[in-house]
Amino acid sequence: MLHPLPRSAAIVVFLSFASAYFLSALIRAVTATLSPLLTQEFALQARDLGLLAGGYFLGFAATQLPLGTWLDRYGPRRVILSFLAVAVLGCLAFSMATSFSALMAARVLCGVGVSACLMAPLTGFRRWLSPQAQLRANSWMLMTGSMGMVASTLPVQLLLPWVGWRPLFWGLAALTVLAMGLIAWRVPRWAPAEPAESTAPPVAPGYGEVWRHPYFRRMVPIGFCSYGGMVAMQTLWAGPWMVRVAGYTPAEAATGLFAINLCMLCTFWAWGLMTPKLFARGWTVDRLITHGLPISLGVMALIVLLGEQAGAWAWALFCVTSTFVSLAQPAVAMAFVPALAGRALSAYNLVVFAGVFVVQWGIGLGVDLFVGLGWTAPAAFRAAMGVFLLCSVLSYAYFRVAKSHNATQTPTP
């Protein structure tokens, strides 16, 4: 059952959560900008860089199952504040790292610390906002994340000569503390369920009901490959591709990443405006993904074919056309009763970020493998992306043929 917030209170709550999600996205994506510096300072190979970037998602994914249970039990405010304290420690540890293993450990800690920054607000929105407003809030929360990714590119590149990458993480730790204060001040406490809710069929503990849900299972492969792949490219591999395949300088690659993330920001803003109108006209999430996701598959095929000629514009187009699959997240939440929303969201987020980790590390392994066989760097990158494309096509095929007879096709309260 909904417990709607007044409009003014809902805006303040959204902005409070958005401040933390902005920082989490900045922390997540900044390795793409820092990759030339880290590669040089720590003598990293492609597989090391992929593992380092994926370490964030490894820590992120490791918390998702307990996170969902805690969100349903204790509420978004209490849970996100506890996790953000870990993020502060992770940023400080990263700034002091002197070896790859220390960098990796700190990166995992950062992933753990910010792992509630999207799931906490989405869990609250399931109770505090109407179904259409939930879709809009989801898109605009992702837009906020794109703002963080924009900030992680050209602004960070311009700041690095002045402060260096280690003090940058001191500043991120301080800003995270400020976001914690805003959330503690403005986000409401988790109210217990009303008596009307207690008369509903009891919700079983654990995740069995979530994993067995046909709609959830139908969305798993595209969440793993397509959604996870979009994040993996946006936060890591688009940058090295521009440098090692398209011949960009590090500064040009940072500018390219800035443009990519700016395009993503505008796209999520547009989704927030359009989704309520599209749903009113019968365009369900399933229908949008069915027609939209093949476009991103075609763009990835074009990137593989063009090779050196596929620069920032191609990656921007790929990421923008992949955003159709981001609509799956609120749709999965609305397929379950509010008492299961935290677990459903966290379980799906686990799928997505496990996919990010596998794609980021897997492409790094693939590039090193093909280079070890004597291939040039551009050819190795194209081959690794070709394998990713094949996996994405197979995941889309499963989405099209899988049954979801008890799926929620329209938003439900």
Sequence and secondary structure as in RCSB ss.txt:
>XXXX:A:sequence
MLHPLPRSAAIVVFLSFASAYFLSALIRAVTATLSPLLTQEFALQARDLGLLAGGYFLGFAATQLPLGTWLDRYG
PRRVILSFLAVAVLGCLAFSMATSFSALMAARVLCGVGVSACLMAPLTGFRRWLSPQAQLRANSWMLMTGSMGMV
ASTLPVQLLLPWVGWRPLFWGLAALTVLAMGLIAWRVPRWAPAEPAESTAPPVAPGYGEVWRHPYFRRMVPIGFC
SYGGMVAMQTLWAGPWMVRVAGYTPAEAATGLFAINLCMLCTFWAWGLMTPKLFARGWTVDRLITHGLPISLGVM
ALIVLLGEQAGAWAWALFCVTSTFVSLAQPAVAMAFVPALAGRALSAYNLVVFAGVFVVQWGIGLGVDLFVGLGW
TAPAAFRAAMGVFLLCSVLSYAYFRVAKSHNATQTPTP
>XXXX:A:secstr
      HHHHHHHHHHHHHHHHHHHHHHHHHHHHHHHHHHHHT  HHHHHHHHHHHHHHHHHTHHHHHHHHHHH 
HHHHHHHHHHHHHHHHHHHHT  SHHHHHHHHHHHHHHTTTTTHHHHHHHHHHS HHHHHHHHHHHHHHHHHHHH
HTTHHHHHHHHHH HHHHHHHHHHHHHHHHHHHHHHS       HHHHTS    SSSHHHHH HHHHHHHHHIII
IIHHHHHIIIIIHHHHHHHTS   HHHHHHHHHHHHHHHHHHHHHHHHHHHHHHHTT  HHHHHHHHHHHHHHHH
HHHHHHGGG  HHHHHHHHHHHGGGGGHHHHHHHTS GGGHHHHHHHHHHHHHHHHHHHHHHHHHHHHHHHHTT 
 HHHHHHHHHHHHHHHHHHHHHHHHHS  TT   S   
